[in-house]
Amino acid sequence: MGTTSFVAARDVVESVLSCIDSSGNLELGIVTNRFETIPKPLPVEALLDRIFAEQDAGDRSAKMMELFIAEV
């Protein structure tokens, strides 16, 4: 999409999450002790709030990097 996680605005991240949510071929997961799938419908607003609660761009990027997209 031409941007990095360090400068991605909330609307850009929302569009990615919405795309994953509407896709039949993609799942979103989070890494804790293992990869855990986040069930659909995705809690898009809660995920955005979690990411953008961080003031520092590096911390926001780290929150995004905890999420993984899996092709199913």
N, C-alpha and C positions, 0 to 999 in steps of 0.2 A: 504494500500500500504506500510505499515511498516514505515511511517514517519509522522511527525507532521507538522502543518502549520508553526511552528517557524523555521524549517530547510528545508522545501520543496524548491527544486530548481525550476527554471523557467520551465525546461523541464518536470518535474513531474506534475506541475500545468497545463502545456499545454496539457499533455496527458489526464488528467481528463476532461478538458474543451472540448477537441476534442471528447472524448468518449460521453459526454453529447450531443454535437452537432450532432453526427451521430446517436444517439439513438432515436427511435420512442416512447420510454416509459419515457424519462426523459426531464425535462425542467430546465432551470436555471433562477433564479429570484434574484432580489435585494430588500432589505428591505429599504424603505424610510419611509414614513408615513404608508405604507402598503406593502404587497408583490406585486411586479411588475415583471411580466414575461419579460425576455429579449428574443426578437424574434430571431428565427433561420433564416439564419445561424448566429451563435454567432460571435460577433466581438472578436475572440480569442486574436488577437494581442493587441487590445485596452485594453482588460481586463487584459492581462499580463502586459502591460505597466503601467496600473493604480496600480496594486498590487506591482510590483517590482520597482516603482518609490520611494517607501518608503525605506529608508536606515536601519531603525530599524526593527529587526525581529518581535517585538511585534506589530508595526504599520502595517507590511505586513500581519501578522496574522489577525489583525483587519479588514483589507480590504477584506481578504478571508472570514472572518466570516460574512460580510455583504451580501455575496452571499449564496443562498440556492438552493439545488437541490430538485425538486418536481417530484414525480412519477405520470404520467398521464395515 
